Amino acid sequence: MSNLNKDILYLIFENLQYDLHTLYSCSMVNRLWCAIAIPILWRNPWLYHKIVSKRNLFNVIVPYLSDGMKQLITNKNIESPLFDYLSFGRSITVMAIDNILISIGSNLIHNQFLLLKREIYQLLLSKYSKVQYLNVVNTNHRFSEVYPLIELLTELVCDTIINPSYLCELGKICKSIQKIKIINKCTRFNYGIVELIKAQTNLKYFEWNDEFKEDVFREDLYEKVFSTLAKKKNVLNHLKVFFLYVYPYNYTLLFDGVLYKFDKLRSLLINCDDLHFTSEQSNKLKYPNLEILKIDYIKLNVASSVIKNSGGNIKEVILNNQDFVEWEENFSDDSLEFIRNICKYCPFIEYLSLALSTTDTHFIAFENLLKVCKNLQSLLIIFQSDHMYNDTIIGDKLLDILISSKTNLKEIRFFNNFNFSTTSLKKFFEKWRGRPALSMLTCDTTYQVDYYKNLFKIYENEGVIKKFEVIFEECLYIHNY
């Protein structure tokens, strides 16, 4: 491993850029690994400000400061750094930098603190060649210190309580932002968000996350934002939305007016518990390039329609639809159609949430799915709960299908109370030998007793399973993107 060439190491470390501990460990292996890992670690050091001591981050900055400023903030000897750390920087997180300044410069008088702040930002200006990432959440910073650096900004994170004029100003400077993430913290419309979106010529990714606490809209927060966003449909590839429900706002009407326009999407992720598309509305949702579909609380027939109208490139279908398992009027038929559509239109699928009825027809369709979808890595299975309690027949049948299908799944998540007979469970583990080590997750507390823990430990030690874990019900739907 330590003999890998630098190009391969760089690609590996790039994928670890958000995993601080692992990347830091890699930097300690040898000089080559260190030389490749350190620039990636310091590309955005502000990401780590919550898990790394502010003092440690500031200690890296201190050697760059003027002698007079050094004397003001420390009486210790300053050692020269091993690397020119700041030259690797490509990001500015205003709140993180300001928090570090406050924690270190709290003993300075006001004028001295302002001098320190100005010197820090001037230092970043002189060392950074450009800024790719700007985070201005929880601040009303005017960006003036970093104007020369942000013209070629590619990623922005901001909130809706920021002064709208600041966002308008930012839009005049930065017109090539590819990724925008909005944290919505209030129920008032911020016209600066619209002006910022209008200014972009190559917006590929847009994310909206509600975090407000009010339960009444003072005005429509979304219509102007998403109507403006729809005008970027020719370049927008990724749309991720999390809405907090406020009665009586009509979320279905909002999406019906704009969602079908985003026909270049590769990923569509929506968390909203009040979407009720009709068949006519769902038939308009056509995404020939779609690879990731994650919509919470969506009916199976709507998901089926989206899948059917896709271009056959879907790799992930993650649905939080357990409620529909219980009360959806045509659940059995819709479930069967959903499975068959996955087989027909998603041959390359890797991650899948599957809601099943317990009929023989459904099991046959499920078995066929496992044979057709050979790239499947992770599977969440939801059955109607009234068929599952104190019944090992369904659980054992499921294990038999998984073994006979020759699938190479790496993870299975069991929703509801899945019961397996001890004999079938041991048989399953024995026949799984030679396949990828399997992670099995359930919310059934039955498997927390010592007998099962000891059984799972045996097969974990032998490399048959990676883990058998009991987790909270809501965590079964969590998926890393």
C-alpha positions in Angstrom: 0.0 0.0 0.0 2.8 2.4 0.9 4.3 1.9 -2.6 1.4 3.2 -4.5 2.3 5.9 -7.0 1.4 9.5 -6.3 -1.4 9.8 -8.8 -3.3 6.8 -7.3 -2.6 8.2 -3.8 -4.0 11.6 -4.8 -7.2 10.0 -6.1 -7.6 8.0 -2.9 -7.0 11.0 -0.6 -9.4 13.2 -2.6 -12.1 10.8 -1.6 -11.1 11.2 2.0 -11.1 15.0 2.1 -14.1 15.1 4.5 -12.7 12.3 6.7 -10.3 14.3 8.9 -9.0 11.5 11.1 -8.3 9.1 8.3 -6.7 11.7 6.1 -4.5 12.9 9.0 -3.5 9.3 9.7 -2.5 8.9 6.1 -0.3 12.0 6.3 1.7 10.3 9.0 2.7 7.2 7.0 5.7 8.6 5.1 7.0 11.7 3.4 5.3 11.0 0.1 1.9 10.4 1.7 2.3 13.5 3.9 3.2 15.7 0.9 0.0 14.6 -0.9 -2.4 14.6 2.1 -1.5 17.9 3.7 -2.6 20.1 0.7 -5.9 18.3 0.7 -6.3 18.7 4.5 -5.6 22.4 4.3 -7.8 23.1 1.2 -10.7 23.7 3.6 -9.4 23.7 7.2 -12.4 25.5 8.5 -14.5 22.4 8.0 -12.8 21.0 11.0 -13.1 23.9 13.3 -15.7 22.1 15.5 -13.5 19.0 16.0 -10.1 20.6 16.0 -8.9 23.0 18.7 -9.3 26.6 17.6 -5.9 27.2 19.2 -4.3 24.6 17.0 -5.7 26.2 13.9 -4.7 29.6 15.0 -1.2 28.4 15.9 -0.7 27.6 12.2 -1.7 31.1 11.2 0.4 32.9 13.9 3.8 32.5 12.1 2.5 34.4 9.1 1.5 37.5 11.1 3.6 40.6 11.5 6.0 40.8 14.4 3.9 43.4 16.2 0.8 41.3 16.0 2.6 38.3 17.3 3.7 40.2 20.4 0.2 41.3 21.1 -1.4 37.8 21.0 1.4 35.5 22.4 4.5 35.5 24.5 5.7 32.1 23.2 8.4 31.4 20.7 6.9 30.9 17.2 8.2 27.9 15.2 8.3 28.0 11.5 5.8 25.6 9.9 6.8 22.5 8.0 4.6 23.4 5.1 3.3 26.7 3.7 -0.2 25.6 4.9 -2.2 28.7 4.0 -1.0 28.5 0.4 -3.1 25.3 0.0 -6.3 27.1 1.1 -9.3 27.3 -1.3 -12.1 28.1 1.2 -13.4 30.7 3.5 -15.9 30.0 6.3 -16.5 33.4 7.8 -18.2 32.2 11.0 -15.4 29.7 11.7 -12.7 32.3 11.1 -14.5 34.9 13.2 -15.0 32.4 16.0 -11.3 31.6 16.0 -10.5 35.3 16.1 -12.9 35.9 19.0 -11.5 32.9 21.1 -7.9 34.0 20.5 -8.2 37.7 20.6 -10.7 38.1 23.4 -8.2 39.9 25.6 -7.4 42.5 23.0 -8.9 45.9 23.1 -11.4 46.7 20.3 -9.0 48.5 18.0 -6.3 45.8 18.4 -8.9 43.1 17.6 -10.0 45.0 14.4 -6.3 45.2 13.4 -5.9 41.4 14.0 -9.0 40.7 11.9 -7.9 42.9 9.1 -4.5 41.3 9.1 -5.9 37.8 9.0 -8.1 38.5 6.0 -5.2 40.3 4.2 -3.1 37.3 4.9 -5.6 35.0 3.3 -5.8 37.3 0.3 -2.0 37.2 -0.1 -1.7 33.4 0.3 -4.8 32.1 -1.4 -4.6 32.0 -5.2 -8.4 31.7 -5.4 -11.4 30.7 -3.3 -13.6 27.8 -4.5 -15.8 27.6 -1.3 -17.4 30.4 0.6 -19.6 29.8 3.7 -21.4 32.9 5.1 -24.0 31.2 7.4 -24.8 33.1 10.6 -23.0 36.2 9.6 -23.7 39.6 8.0 -20.2 39.8 6.7 -19.9 42.1 3.6 -17.2 40.0 1.9 -15.3 43.1 1.0 -12.0 41.6 2.4 -12.2 38.7 0.0 -13.6 40.4 -3.2 -10.4 39.8 -5.2 -10.5 36.1 -4.4 -14.1 35.1 -5.0 -14.8 36.1 -8.6 -14.3 32.4 -9.6 -16.2 31.0 -6.6 -17.6 27.5 -7.4 -19.5 26.7 -4.1 -21.5 28.9 -1.7 -23.3 28.1 1.5 -25.5 30.8 3.0 -28.7 31.3 5.0 -31.8 33.4 4.5 -31.3 35.8 7.4 -28.3 37.4 5.6 -28.8 40.9 4.3 -30.4 40.6 0.9 -28.2 43.4 -0.5 -25.1 41.4 0.4 -26.4 38.5 -1.8 -27.2 40.9 -4.6 -23.6 42.2 -4.3 -22.2 38.7 -4.3 -24.2 37.9 -7.4 -22.6 40.8 -9.3 -19.1 39.5 -8.4 -19.6 35.7 -8.7 -21.5 34.5 -11.8 -20.0 31.0 -12.2 -21.1 29.4 -8.9 -21.8 25.7 -9.6 -23.1 24.7 -6.2 -25.4 26.7 -3.9 -26.7 25.5 -0.5 -29.3 27.6 1.2 -30.2 27.2 5.0 -33.7 28.7 5.4 -33.9 30.1 8.9 -37.0 32.3 8.7 -40.4 32.5 7.1 -39.8 35.8 5.3 -38.8 35.9 1.6 -35.3 37.0 0.9 -35.1 38.6 -2.5 -31.3 38.4 -2.5 -31.5 34.6 -3.0 -33.5 35.1 -6.3 -31.0 37.7 -7.5 -28.1 35.5 -6.7 -29.6 32.6 -8.6 -30.4 34.8 -11.6 -26.8 35.9 -11.9 -25.4 32.3 -12.2 -24.5 30.9 -15.7 -23.4 27.4 -14.7 -25.4 26.4 -11.6 -25.3 22.6 -11.5 -26.3 21.9 -7.8 -29.0 23.5 -5.7 -29.9 22.6 -2.1 -32.5 24.1 0.2 -32.8 23.1 3.8 -35.6 24.5 6.1 -34.5 25.2 9.7 -37.1 27.9 10.7 -39.1 27.6 14.0 -42.2 29.5 13.1 -45.4 27.7 12.1 -47.0 30.4 9.9 -45.8 31.7 6.5 -45.7 35.5 6.3 -45.4 35.2 2.6 -44.5 32.6 0.0 -40.9 31.6 0.6 -40.6 29.2 -2.3 -42.5 30.2 -5.4 -40.1 32.9 -6.6 -37.0 31.0 -5.7 -38.0 27.8 -7.5 -39.5 29.6 -10.4 -36.2 31.4 -10.9 -34.3 28.1 -10.4 -36.4 26.5 -13.1 -34.9 29.0 -15.6 -31.5 27.2 -14.9 -33.0 23.9 -16.0 -30.6 23.5 -18.9 -27.5 23.3 -16.6 -29.0 22.1 -13.2 -28.1 18.5 -12.6 -28.7 18.1 -8.9 -31.7 19.2 -6.8 -32.0 18.6 -3.0 -34.8 20.0 -1.0 -35.9 19.6 2.7 -39.1 21.4 3.5 -40.6 21.8 7.0 -44.4 21.4 6.7 -46.5 24.5 7.5 -50.3 24.2 7.2 -52.0 25.0 4.9 -49.2 25.6 2.3 -49.7 23.5 -0.9 -46.3 21.9 -1.6 -47.8 19.7 -4.3 -49.0 22.7 -6.2 -45.5 24.3 -5.9 -43.7 21.2 -7.2 -46.3 20.6 -9.9 -45.5 24.0 -11.3 -41.7 23.6 -11.6 -40.5 20.1 -10.9 -41.2 18.7 -14.4 -39.1 21.4 -15.9 -35.8 20.1 -14.5 -35.4 17.5 -17.2 -31.6 17.5 -17.0 -31.5 16.2 -13.4 -29.1 13.5 -12.4 -30.2 13.5 -8.8 -33.5 14.4 -7.2 -33.8 14.4 -3.4 -36.9 15.8 -1.7 -38.0 15.5 2.0 -41.5 16.8 2.3 -44.3 14.9 4.0 -47.2 16.6 2.0 -46.7 15.6 -1.6 -49.8 14.1 -3.3 -49.2 13.9 -7.0 -51.9 12.6 -9.2 -51.2 10.1 -12.0 -51.3 13.0 -14.5 -48.9 15.1 -12.5 -46.4 12.2 -12.0 -46.4 11.3 -15.7 -44.9 14.7 -16.4 -41.9 13.9 -14.3 -39.4 12.7 -16.9 -35.7 12.7 -16.2 -33.7 10.7 -18.8 -30.4 11.3 -17.1 -31.6 10.5 -13.5 -29.2 8.5 -11.4 -30.4 9.2 -7.8 -34.1 9.3 -6.7 -34.8 10.0 -3.0 -38.3 11.3 -2.2 -39.7 10.8 1.3 -43.4 10.0 1.7 -44.0 9.5 -2.0 -46.6 6.9 -3.2 -45.2 3.9 -5.0 -47.2 4.5 -8.1 -45.6 8.0 -8.4 -42.1 6.6 -7.9 -42.9 3.9 -10.5 -43.9 6.5 -13.0 -40.6 8.5 -12.5 -38.6 5.3 -12.8 -40.5 4.3 -16.0 -39.8 7.7 -17.5 -36.1 7.6 -16.7 -33.4 6.7 -19.1 -32.3 3.5 -17.5 -29.4 5.1 -15.6 -30.8 5.0 -12.1 -28.4 3.7 -9.4 -30.2 4.7 -6.3 -33.9 4.7 -5.3 -34.2 5.6 -1.6 -37.8 6.1 -0.4 -39.1 6.7 3.1 -42.6 5.3 2.4 -43.4 3.0 5.3 -46.6 4.9 6.0 -48.0 4.0 2.6 -47.3 0.3 3.3 -50.1 0.5 6.0 -52.7 2.7 4.3 -52.1 3.0 0.6 -55.3 1.9 -1.1 -53.7 -0.2 -3.9 -50.5 -1.1 -2.1 -50.2 -4.7 -3.2 -50.6 -3.8 -6.9 -48.5 -0.7 -6.7 -45.7 -2.6 -4.9 -45.6 -5.3 -7.6 -45.5 -2.7 -10.4 -42.7 -0.9 -8.6 -40.6 -4.1 -8.4 -41.1 -4.9 -12.0 -40.2 -1.4 -13.1 -37.0 -1.6 -11.1 -36.2 -4.8 -13.0 -37.0 -3.3 -16.3 -35.7 0.2 -16.1 -33.0 0.1 -13.4 -30.6 -2.7 -14.3 -27.6 -0.9 -12.8 -29.2 0.0 -9.5 -26.9 -0.1 -6.4 -29.1 1.2 -3.5 -32.8 0.4 -3.2 -35.7 0.8 -0.8 -38.3 -1.9 -1.4 -41.8 -2.1 0.0 -43.2 -5.6 -0.4 -46.4 -7.4 0.1 -46.1 -11.0 1.3 -47.8 -12.8 -1.5 -46.0 -15.6 -3.5 -46.2 -13.3 -6.6 -44.3 -10.6 -4.8 -41.6 -13.0 -3.7 -41.2 -14.3 -7.2 -40.8 -10.7 -8.5 -38.3 -10.0 -5.7 -36.3 -13.1 -6.6 -36.2 -12.0 -10.2 -35.1 -8.5 -9.2 -32.1 -9.9 -7.3 -31.1 -11.9 -10.4 -31.5 -9.0 -12.8 -30.0 -6.2 -10.7 -26.5 -7.6 -10.3 -24.9 -4.3 -9.1 -27.2 -4.1 -6.0 -25.1 -3.3 -2.9 -27.6 -2.0 -0.3 -31.2 -3.0 0.2 -33.9 -1.7 2.6 -36.9 -4.1 2.9 -40.2 -3.0 4.2 -43.1 -5.5 4.7 -46.6 -4.9 6.0 -46.0 -5.1 9.8 -49.2 -7.1 10.6 -47.7 -10.0 8.7 -44.4 -9.9 10.5 -44.9 -10.1 14.2 -44.1 -13.5 15.8 -43.9 -15.1 12.4 -40.6 -16.6 11.2 -42.1 -18.0 7.9 -41.7 -14.7 6.1 -38.2 -14.0 7.5 -36.9 -17.5 6.7 -38.4 -17.4 3.1 -36.6 -14.1 2.6 -33.2 -15.5 3.7 -33.7 -18.5 1.3 -34.3 -16.1 -1.6 -31.2 -14.1 -0.7 -29.1 -17.2 -0.7 -30.5 -18.8 -3.9 -30.2 -15.5 -5.9 -26.4 -15.5 -5.7 -26.6 -11.8 -4.9 -23.4 -10.0 -3.7 -25.2 -7.5 -1.5 -23.0 -5.7 1.1 -25.9 -4.3 3.2 -29.5 -5.3 4.1 -31.7 -3.1 6.2 -34.8 -4.8 7.7 -37.7 -2.4 8.5 -40.4 -3.6 11.0 -40.0 -6.7 13.2 -38.3 -9.3 11.0 -38.2 -12.7 12.8 -35.8 -15.4 11.7 -35.6 -18.9 13.1 -32.2 -19.7 14.6 -31.8 -22.6 12.2 -32.4 -20.5 9.1 -30.2 -17.7 10.3 -27.2 -20.1 10.9 -27.9 -21.7 7.5 -27.9 -18.3 5.9 -24.6 -17.3 7.4 -23.0 -20.6 6.5 -24.0 -20.3 2.8 -23.0 -16.6 2.7 -19.4 -17.6 3.0 -17.3 -16.5 0.1 -19.4 -13.4 -0.6 -18.7 -9.8 0.5 -19.0 -9.4 4.3 -22.6 -8.4 4.9 -23.9 -5.6 7.1 -27.4 -6.3 8.5 -29.4 -3.6 10.3 -32.7 -3.9 12.0 -34.9 -1.9 14.5 -36.1 -5.2 16.1 -34.7 -5.2 19.7 -35.1 -9.1 19.8 -31.6 -9.3 18.4 -30.0 -7.4 21.3 -30.1 -10.4 23.7 -26.8 -12.1 24.5 -27.6 -15.3 22.5 -27.8 -13.4 19.2 -24.9 -11.1 20.1 -22.7 -14.1 20.6 -23.9 -15.8 17.4 -23.3 -12.6 15.3 -19.8 -12.3 16.9 -18.8 -15.7 15.7 -19.6 -14.9 12.1 -18.2 -11.4 12.4 -14.8 -12.9 13.5 -14.9 -15.3 10.6 -15.6 -12.4 8.1 -19.0 -13.7 7.0 -20.8 -10.6 8.3 -19.4 -7.1 8.8 -22.0 -6.4 11.6 -25.5 -7.2 12.7 -26.7 -4.0 14.4 -30.0 -2.9 16.0 -30.5 0.8 15.3 -33.3 3.3 15.7 -36.2 3.0 13.2 -35.6 6.4 11.6 -31.9 5.7 11.1 -32.8 2.8 8.7 -33.4 5.4 6.0 -30.2 7.3 6.5 -27.9 7.0 3.5 -24.6 8.7 2.8 -24.4 10.8 -0.3 
